[in-house]
Amino acid sequence: MWGENVVVSDEEKKTSLIPSKNEELADPVSVQELVGLRHQVTLLAVTLEKMRLAEYIAYLNSPGRLLWFNFLVGLLRGLGTALGAGLLAGVAYFLLKRIVVLNLPVIGGFIAELSRYVHQP
């Protein structure tokens, strides 16, 4: 199949996508189209400047800076998670302690036992 000779008719040669030497471009580009194209390119350049794409590419090409930044971000995420969880647990403990004062039958005993576990040395 790959080694077979392919015969192309004259008609297929005429409809070929490659123009011959004698053919000229049928649709030359007008000045209006060029002005519109220049405007689109200018808008693209402004958009790329707003995105700060060059700075981002420089950032990606600096592995030391990339590692250091990701390390700091991970450190701050871990610190934020620990502080948030501690604050949430403290608020939950405070609310549960208030519920014990109400002396609710089922929940009060459970919370009192939980409080004893927290205060154990």
C-alpha positions in Angstrom: 0.0 0.0 0.0 2.8 2.5 0.9 5.0 1.6 -2.0 2.3 1.8 -4.7 2.5 4.4 -7.4 -0.4 6.9 -7.3 -1.7 8.2 -10.6 -3.0 11.8 -10.5 -5.2 13.0 -13.3 -4.9 16.4 -15.0 -8.2 17.5 -13.4 -6.8 16.8 -10.0 -3.7 18.8 -10.8 -5.9 21.8 -11.7 -7.6 21.7 -8.4 -4.4 21.5 -6.4 -3.9 23.8 -3.5 -0.5 24.9 -4.8 -0.9 27.8 -7.2 1.1 27.7 -10.4 3.7 30.4 -11.4 1.3 32.2 -13.7 -1.5 32.5 -11.1 -1.8 35.7 -9.0 -3.5 36.0 -5.7 -7.3 36.4 -6.3 -8.0 38.3 -3.1 -5.3 40.8 -2.2 -5.4 42.1 1.4 -7.0 45.5 1.6 -5.7 48.4 3.6 -8.8 48.2 5.9 -8.0 44.6 6.7 -4.4 45.5 7.5 -5.5 48.3 9.8 -7.9 45.9 11.6 -5.2 43.3 11.9 -2.8 45.9 13.3 -5.5 46.9 15.8 -6.0 43.3 16.9 -2.3 42.8 17.4 -2.1 45.9 19.5 -5.0 44.7 21.6 -3.2 41.4 22.0 0.0 43.1 23.1 -1.8 45.2 25.6 -3.6 42.2 27.0 -0.3 40.3 27.4 1.2 43.3 29.2 -1.8 43.3 31.6 -1.3 39.6 32.3 2.4 40.2 33.0 3.2 37.1 31.0 6.9 38.0 30.6 7.3 38.3 34.4 5.5 35.0 34.9 7.7 33.2 32.4 10.8 34.7 34.1 9.4 33.4 37.4 9.0 29.9 36.0 12.5 29.9 34.6 14.0 30.5 38.0 13.7 27.2 39.9 15.3 28.5 43.1 12.8 31.4 43.4 10.0 29.0 42.5 11.0 26.5 45.2 11.4 29.2 47.9 8.1 30.7 47.1 6.3 27.4 47.2 8.0 26.5 50.5 6.8 29.7 52.1 3.3 29.3 50.8 3.2 25.7 52.2 4.5 26.9 55.5 1.9 29.6 55.8 -0.9 27.2 54.8 0.2 24.8 57.5 0.4 27.6 60.1 -3.1 28.8 59.0 -4.6 25.4 59.2 -3.1 24.8 62.7 -4.3 28.1 64.0 -7.7 27.8 62.4 -8.2 24.3 63.8 -7.1 25.4 67.3 -9.4 28.4 67.2 -12.3 26.3 66.0 -11.7 23.6 68.7 -11.5 26.4 71.4 -14.8 27.9 70.3 -16.4 24.4 70.2 -15.1 23.6 73.7 -16.4 27.0 75.0 -19.8 26.3 73.6 -19.9 22.7 74.9 -18.9 24.0 78.3 -21.9 26.4 78.2 -24.2 23.5 77.3 -23.0 21.6 80.4 -24.2 24.5 82.6 -27.7 24.0 81.1 -27.6 20.5 82.6 -29.1 18.7 79.6 -29.5 15.0 80.4 -27.7 13.1 77.6 -25.4 15.8 76.2 -24.4 17.1 79.6 -22.8 13.8 80.7 -20.9 13.4 77.4 -19.6 17.0 77.6 -18.6 16.6 81.2 -16.6 13.5 80.4 -15.0 15.3 77.4 -14.0 18.2 79.7 -12.4 15.7 82.1 -10.3 14.3 79.3 -9.2 17.8 78.3 -8.1 18.8 81.8 -6.2 15.6 82.5 -2.4 16.2 83.0 
